[in-house]
């Protein structure tokens, strides 16, 4: 009989919980992380989509800064675990849509709409099988939601 180690079980739980594999984030078995824990990104590798996103500040909505976009990139690839469904560069995959193009499936692509979508999740996606839990089922702070939304906004306009 095959035995899974704790890391494998935790990894699978995080992926399935964030991409709609569970009914309730509180039952997903993920460890509680304090809301003040800063998001960290894995070390970027060539072609990973994790190189710092270069963004023209002129395209950003009022109140959004390039620093927020960079922080959001860290949340996307770290605490927010968004990359597990949207892929490392945000190009989408079988579980979630491409965030790097101009096509928006579940919202209009404006910054406020992206924040709302991250906060409420996508219980019934239009084209993908996995539902997105509110805040991806993770204990993201309001500041992390604002930053990851800034990153997603910039991804589609870069």
Secondary structure, 3 states (H helix, E strand, C coil): CCCCCHHHHHHHHHHHHHCCCCCCHHHCCCCCCCCCCCCCCCCCCCCCCCCCCCCCHHHCCCCCCHHHHHHHHHHHHCCCCCHHHHCCCCCCCCCCCCCCCCCCCCCCCCHHHHHHHHHHCECCCCCCCCCECHHHHCCCCHHHHHHHHHHHHHHCCC
